[in-house]
Amino acid sequence: MGVLIVDDEPGLCESLRDFLEDEGYAVSTAANGAEALHLLEGAELPCIMILDLIMPVVTGNEVYDTVRKDPRLANIPIVVSTSDPSRAPAGAVIMKKPINLERLLGAVRSHCHVPSAR
């Protein structure tokens, strides 16, 4: 699956996806927490998840809690992207919006392998 971006802002998802794909990463997106949890039911897990907190249907905090409690998913690195870090779960890695692309790329590089054929 590569990188999983979970955010209800279509423009942000598209921008981050384009940026990371230009760097050679496979990227999937989900517009809310329910979509993200559905994608996580698949056999292939993301190497990292970029997770917004305030979303319709299922919030980012609910996704975070579900992932951390599921033994199959618990080791997925999660970067919480939010405009209000005080809403983030305790101990979460946080990137304040607007996201610094170089910092995001550093986080992705530390957890994801770029396929050799670009």
C-alpha positions, 0 to 999 in steps of 0.5 A: 500500500505504501503511504496512507493519507487520511484527511477529509480535505481533498485538496490537501490529500491530492497535494500530499499524494502528488508530492510523495508520488513525485518522490517515488512513493506509492500513496493511498488516500482515505477521506475519513476514518471509516475509509481508512479502517476499511483499507486497513482490513486488506492484506497489505498494510501501509508503511506509514499513516498520515492521519488528520484528527477532525473528520466526519464519520470516524474521527482521527482519534478513533482511528488512532485508538483502533489501530493502536489496540489491534495487534495486526495494525499496532506497529504502523507508524502514525503521524498526526496532522492537525491544526490543533496539537492539543487534540492529539492522542498522548504520545503521538507524533504530530505535524502541525498544519500546514504540514512542512513537506520536508519534515513529512518527507523525512518521516516517510523516508524513515519508514518506507522504501522507495521502489528502485524503478522510478 
